[in-house]
């Protein structure tokens, strides 16, 4: 399991020092290589790489077009409950926030499906829940998948980490992918941000990716939350995690996401602020490090920045997102997880991508393969 591998192979403080000690020679050496290792990745995200960002952008653009063409996959999230037993200090769903909690019924989930389909030709749906197994456990998630399957070709979940057998069970019920955010790989400080609830168990969350791979999940999405700890160290650990997973579960597809913190009911202020230029540098570095990985941006990022990055390395975007359960049709004023930065309509997102010479792809999965 990766949590044990992380403990025995990598040290947080050592990694931080290594990243910050990278030089221009290290950057140039990394850019000259075809196949990069984690040390090359550290060079490309280091401060020493800042003067090379245009070179990295050109390399990232070329690699993206060679692997993905000029396409950008479009998805939409559907939040089906904000009920949660965790106490994550940065999250609007924190159990201590005094708001009415919503758990959508199957009928309400179907109404959300119909409302989303009226917004655009979406086929990629992300189902999102808080973490409350008593009211939104595997049975509930499975039923939600069954309700949504007639409306969408590709179903992904972002829910609490599950046992291997539950991932396998959900795959048999129409699940195509799983997204999970480790939030931070800093084991010593992890519990500061996750003081109570199942999410406070670092190893259980970290090893969830192994369980997904063991269950044969078709696509696994990874991410860290930018704003908690040093972002360069966190994304290096995520890159190492990705290397580990690829070696063991090589038939699985992978995606990465690096969301920057957005305002929420928690009122938590980020410890680290990443600039647009730094996020661009990270995106280019990840593309050069792993040309096959799907790089996803959500509506946490503003519209102009997302458009710019769509031509340089990003391959998946959300559109028309609501982060409150029932936000499309049932409960438009429910407690949202975080505020979005890009309220642009799905049709306008698609039109802007076409104007940039990109083709918005609404589906990438056929029912014939289920």
C-alpha positions as CSV (number, residue, x, y, z in Angstrom):
1,X,0.0,0.0,0.0
2,X,1.2,3.5,-0.8
3,X,1.0,4.9,2.7
4,X,3.7,2.4,3.8
5,X,5.7,3.0,0.7
6,X,5.5,6.8,1.3
7,X,6.7,6.3,4.9
8,X,9.7,4.2,4.0
9,X,10.9,6.0,0.8
10,X,10.2,9.7,1.1
11,X,10.5,12.4,3.7
12,X,8.5,15.6,3.5
13,X,11.2,18.0,4.7
14,X,13.9,16.4,2.6
15,X,11.7,16.7,-0.5
16,X,11.1,20.4,0.2
17,X,14.8,21.1,0.5
18,X,15.5,19.1,-2.7
19,X,12.9,21.1,-4.7
20,X,14.2,24.4,-3.5
21,X,17.8,23.5,-4.3
22,X,17.2,22.8,-8.0
23,X,19.2,24.9,-10.4
24,X,18.9,26.0,-14.0
25,X,21.1,23.1,-15.0
26,X,18.6,20.7,-13.4
27,X,15.8,22.3,-15.3
28,X,17.6,22.2,-18.6
29,X,18.6,18.6,-18.0
30,X,14.9,17.7,-17.4
31,X,13.7,19.5,-20.5
32,X,16.3,17.6,-22.6
33,X,14.9,14.2,-21.5
34,X,12.1,12.3,-23.1
35,X,11.2,10.2,-20.0
36,X,11.3,12.1,-16.7
37,X,11.7,10.8,-13.1
38,X,10.5,12.5,-9.9
39,X,13.7,14.5,-9.6
40,X,13.2,16.0,-13.1
41,X,9.6,16.8,-12.1
42,X,10.9,18.6,-9.0
43,X,13.2,20.7,-11.2
44,X,10.3,21.8,-13.4
45,X,8.2,22.9,-10.5
46,X,11.0,24.6,-8.7
47,X,11.6,28.4,-8.6
48,X,14.6,27.7,-10.8
49,X,12.2,26.8,-13.6
50,X,10.3,30.1,-13.6
51,X,12.4,31.7,-16.4
52,X,11.7,28.6,-18.6
53,X,7.9,28.8,-18.4
54,X,7.5,29.7,-22.1
55,X,9.7,26.8,-23.2
56,X,7.7,24.5,-20.9
57,X,4.4,25.8,-22.3
58,X,5.5,25.0,-25.9
59,X,6.6,21.5,-24.8
60,X,3.4,20.9,-22.9
61,X,1.3,22.1,-25.8
62,X,3.1,19.8,-28.3
63,X,2.8,16.7,-25.9
64,X,-0.9,17.4,-25.2
65,X,-1.8,17.6,-28.9
66,X,0.3,14.5,-29.8
67,X,-1.5,12.5,-27.1
68,X,-5.0,14.0,-26.9
69,X,-5.3,16.0,-30.2
70,X,-7.1,19.3,-29.9
71,X,-9.9,18.0,-27.7
72,X,-11.1,19.0,-24.2
73,X,-13.5,16.7,-22.4
74,X,-16.4,18.3,-20.6
75,X,-18.0,17.1,-17.4
76,X,-20.5,18.3,-14.8
77,X,-20.7,17.5,-11.1
78,X,-23.9,16.6,-9.3
79,X,-23.8,17.0,-5.6
80,X,-26.3,14.6,-4.1
81,X,-25.8,15.2,-0.4
82,X,-23.9,17.7,1.8
83,X,-24.4,15.5,4.9
84,X,-21.0,14.8,6.4
85,X,-19.4,13.4,9.6
86,X,-16.0,15.0,9.0
87,X,-14.6,18.2,10.6
88,X,-12.4,19.4,7.8
89,X,-11.5,22.9,8.7
90,X,-11.5,24.3,5.2
91,X,-14.8,22.7,3.9
92,X,-18.3,24.1,3.8
93,X,-19.6,20.6,4.5
94,X,-17.9,20.5,7.9
95,X,-20.3,18.8,10.3
96,X,-20.1,21.8,12.8
97,X,-21.5,24.2,10.2
98,X,-25.1,25.0,11.3
99,X,-27.0,24.5,8.1
100,X,-29.8,22.1,7.0
101,X,-28.3,19.0,5.4
102,X,-29.7,17.6,2.2
103,X,-29.8,14.0,1.0
104,X,-31.4,13.7,-2.4
105,X,-33.9,10.9,-3.0
106,X,-33.8,8.8,-6.1
107,X,-36.6,10.9,-7.5
108,X,-34.7,14.1,-6.8
109,X,-31.6,12.7,-8.3
110,X,-33.5,11.9,-11.5
111,X,-34.8,15.4,-11.6
112,X,-31.3,16.7,-11.4
113,X,-30.3,14.4,-14.3
114,X,-33.1,15.9,-16.4
115,X,-32.1,19.5,-15.5
116,X,-28.5,18.8,-16.4
117,X,-29.4,17.3,-19.8
118,X,-31.5,20.4,-20.5
119,X,-28.3,22.5,-20.0
120,X,-26.3,20.7,-22.7
121,X,-25.3,17.4,-24.2
122,X,-23.5,16.2,-21.1
123,X,-22.4,12.5,-21.0
124,X,-19.7,12.7,-18.3
125,X,-21.3,13.1,-14.8
126,X,-19.4,13.3,-11.5
127,X,-21.5,12.3,-8.5
128,X,-20.3,14.0,-5.3
129,X,-21.3,13.4,-1.7
130,X,-20.2,14.4,1.8
131,X,-18.8,11.5,3.9
132,X,-21.7,10.1,5.9
133,X,-21.9,6.3,5.5
134,X,-25.0,6.0,7.7
135,X,-27.2,8.0,5.2
136,X,-25.1,8.0,2.0
137,X,-23.1,4.7,2.1
138,X,-22.4,2.2,-0.7
139,X,-26.1,1.2,-1.0
140,X,-27.1,4.9,-1.6
141,X,-24.2,5.5,-4.0
142,X,-25.1,2.4,-6.0
143,X,-28.8,3.4,-6.2
144,X,-27.7,6.9,-7.4
145,X,-25.5,5.3,-10.2
146,X,-28.5,3.2,-11.3
147,X,-30.7,6.2,-11.5
148,X,-28.2,8.2,-13.5
149,X,-27.0,5.5,-15.9
150,X,-29.9,5.9,-18.4
151,X,-29.0,9.6,-18.7
152,X,-25.2,9.6,-18.9
153,X,-22.6,7.4,-20.6
154,X,-19.8,8.0,-18.2
155,X,-20.2,8.0,-14.4
156,X,-17.6,9.0,-11.9
157,X,-17.9,9.4,-8.1
158,X,-16.1,11.6,-5.6
159,X,-17.2,10.1,-2.3
160,X,-15.7,8.7,0.9
161,X,-12.9,6.1,0.4
162,X,-14.4,2.6,0.2
163,X,-13.2,-1.0,0.6
164,X,-12.0,-2.8,-2.5
165,X,-15.1,-5.0,-2.7
166,X,-17.4,-1.9,-2.7
167,X,-15.5,-0.3,-5.5
168,X,-15.8,-3.6,-7.4
169,X,-19.6,-3.7,-6.6
170,X,-20.1,-0.2,-7.8
171,X,-18.2,-0.9,-11.0
172,X,-20.7,-3.7,-11.8
173,X,-23.5,-1.1,-11.2
174,X,-22.2,1.3,-13.9
175,X,-19.3,3.1,-12.2
176,X,-16.5,4.2,-14.7
177,X,-14.2,6.3,-12.5
178,X,-13.3,7.5,-9.0
179,X,-11.9,10.8,-7.9
180,X,-10.3,11.2,-4.5
181,X,-8.3,14.1,-3.1
182,X,-5.6,13.3,-0.6
183,X,-5.7,17.1,0.2
184,X,-2.1,17.0,1.5
185,X,0.6,14.3,1.8
186,X,2.1,16.0,4.9
187,X,1.3,13.1,7.3
188,X,2.5,15.1,10.4
189,X,0.1,18.0,9.7
190,X,-2.7,16.1,8.0
191,X,-4.8,15.8,11.2
192,X,-4.6,19.5,11.8
193,X,-6.9,20.0,8.8
194,X,-8.9,16.8,9.4
195,X,-9.3,16.5,13.2
196,X,-12.3,14.1,13.3
197,X,-14.3,11.7,11.2
198,X,-13.1,9.0,8.8
199,X,-11.2,11.5,6.8
200,X,-8.9,12.0,9.7
201,X,-7.4,8.6,9.0
202,X,-4.5,9.4,6.7
203,X,-3.6,5.8,5.8
204,X,-7.2,4.8,5.0
205,X,-7.5,7.7,2.5
206,X,-4.1,7.4,1.0
207,X,-4.5,3.6,0.4
208,X,-7.9,4.1,-1.2
209,X,-6.1,4.4,-4.6
210,X,-4.6,1.0,-4.2
211,X,-8.1,-0.4,-3.4
212,X,-9.5,1.3,-6.6
213,X,-6.7,-0.3,-8.6
214,X,-7.3,-3.7,-7.1
215,X,-11.0,-3.4,-7.9
216,X,-10.3,-2.7,-11.5
217,X,-11.7,0.9,-11.6
218,X,-11.4,2.1,-15.2
219,X,-10.1,5.6,-14.3
220,X,-8.7,7.0,-11.1
221,X,-8.5,10.8,-10.4
222,X,-6.0,12.2,-7.9
223,X,-5.5,15.6,-6.4
224,X,-4.1,17.8,-3.6
225,X,-5.7,21.0,-2.3
226,X,-3.5,23.9,-3.0
227,X,-3.5,26.2,0.1
228,X,-2.9,23.8,2.9
229,X,0.9,23.0,2.8
230,X,3.8,23.8,0.5
231,X,2.4,23.1,-2.9
232,X,5.6,22.0,-4.5
233,X,6.2,19.3,-1.9
234,X,2.6,18.2,-2.1
235,X,2.5,17.8,-5.9
236,X,5.9,16.0,-5.8
237,X,4.4,13.5,-3.5
238,X,1.4,13.2,-5.8
239,X,3.7,12.7,-8.8
240,X,5.4,9.9,-6.9
241,X,2.1,8.4,-6.0
242,X,1.1,8.4,-9.6
243,X,4.4,6.7,-10.6
244,X,3.7,4.0,-8.0
245,X,0.1,3.4,-9.2
246,X,1.1,3.2,-12.9
247,X,3.6,0.4,-12.1
248,X,1.0,-1.6,-10.2
249,X,-2.3,-0.9,-12.0
250,X,-1.1,-0.2,-15.5
251,X,-4.4,-0.9,-17.2
252,X,-6.1,2.0,-15.3
253,X,-6.3,5.5,-16.7
254,X,-5.3,8.4,-14.5
255,X,-6.2,12.1,-14.1
256,X,-4.8,14.8,-11.8
257,X,-6.2,18.0,-10.5
258,X,-4.7,20.7,-8.4
259,X,-7.6,22.9,-7.1
260,X,-6.8,26.2,-5.4
261,X,-8.8,26.9,-2.3
262,X,-12.0,28.9,-2.8
263,X,-14.2,30.6,-0.2
264,X,-16.6,28.4,1.8
265,X,-18.7,28.5,4.9
266,X,-15.7,27.3,6.9
267,X,-14.0,30.7,6.7
268,X,-10.6,29.0,6.5
269,X,-7.9,31.1,5.0
270,X,-5.2,29.4,2.9
271,X,-1.8,29.0,4.3
272,X,-0.3,29.1,0.8
273,X,-1.4,31.1,-2.1
274,X,-0.5,29.9,-5.6
275,X,-0.4,32.5,-8.4
276,X,-1.8,31.9,-11.9
277,X,1.7,31.7,-13.3
278,X,2.7,29.1,-10.7
279,X,-0.4,27.0,-11.5
280,X,0.5,27.2,-15.2
281,X,4.1,26.1,-14.4
282,X,2.7,23.1,-12.5
283,X,0.4,22.2,-15.3
284,X,3.2,22.3,-17.9
285,X,5.5,20.3,-15.5
286,X,2.9,17.6,-15.0
287,X,2.2,17.3,-18.8
288,X,6.0,17.0,-19.5
289,X,6.4,14.5,-16.6
290,X,3.5,12.3,-17.8
291,X,2.2,12.9,-21.3
292,X,-0.6,10.4,-20.9
293,X,-2.2,11.8,-17.7
294,X,-5.5,13.6,-18.0
295,X,-5.2,17.1,-16.5
296,X,-8.5,18.5,-15.2
297,X,-9.5,22.0,-14.2
298,X,-12.8,22.7,-12.4
299,X,-14.8,25.9,-12.1
300,X,-12.7,26.8,-9.1
301,X,-10.6,28.6,-11.7
302,X,-11.8,31.7,-13.6
303,X,-13.0,31.5,-17.2
304,X,-10.2,33.4,-18.9
305,X,-7.4,31.4,-17.2
306,X,-9.2,28.1,-18.0
307,X,-9.4,29.1,-21.7
308,X,-5.8,30.0,-21.8
309,X,-4.8,26.7,-20.3
310,X,-7.1,24.7,-22.6
311,X,-4.6,25.2,-25.4
312,X,-1.5,24.4,-23.4
313,X,-2.1,21.2,-21.3
314,X,-5.5,20.9,-19.8
315,X,-7.6,18.1,-21.2
316,X,-10.7,18.1,-19.0
317,X,-13.0,20.9,-17.7
318,X,-16.2,21.1,-15.8
319,X,-18.9,23.5,-17.0
320,X,-22.1,24.9,-15.5
321,X,-21.2,23.5,-12.1
322,X,-23.3,23.8,-8.9
323,X,-21.6,22.7,-5.6
324,X,-24.8,22.5,-3.6
325,X,-26.9,19.3,-3.5
326,X,-30.0,19.7,-5.7
327,X,-28.6,22.9,-7.2
328,X,-29.8,22.3,-10.7
329,X,-33.5,21.6,-10.0
330,X,-34.4,20.7,-6.4
331,X,-32.6,22.8,-3.7
332,X,-31.0,25.8,-5.4
333,X,-30.2,27.4,-2.1
334,X,-28.7,24.4,-0.2
335,X,-25.3,24.6,1.5
336,X,-22.6,24.6,-1.1
337,X,-19.2,23.1,-0.6
338,X,-17.3,26.1,-2.0
339,X,-17.9,29.1,-4.2
340,X,-17.1,28.7,-7.9
341,X,-15.1,31.2,-10.0
342,X,-16.5,30.4,-13.5
343,X,-20.3,30.6,-13.8
344,X,-20.1,30.6,-17.6
345,X,-22.9,28.5,-19.2
346,X,-21.9,25.1,-20.8
347,X,-22.8,26.4,-24.3
348,X,-20.5,29.4,-23.9
349,X,-17.7,27.2,-22.5
350,X,-18.1,25.0,-25.6
351,X,-18.2,28.1,-27.9
352,X,-15.1,29.6,-26.4
353,X,-13.2,26.3,-26.8
354,X,-14.1,26.1,-30.4
355,X,-13.0,29.7,-31.0
356,X,-9.6,28.6,-29.5
357,X,-9.4,25.8,-32.0
358,X,-10.4,23.2,-29.5
359,X,-13.1,20.6,-29.8
360,X,-15.3,20.1,-26.7
361,X,-16.0,16.4,-26.2
362,X,-19.1,15.6,-24.2
363,X,-18.6,11.9,-24.0
364,X,-15.7,9.4,-24.0
365,X,-17.4,6.2,-23.1
366,X,-19.9,4.0,-25.0
367,X,-22.6,1.9,-23.4
368,X,-21.6,-1.0,-25.6
369,X,-18.5,-1.4,-23.5
370,X,-20.4,-1.7,-20.2
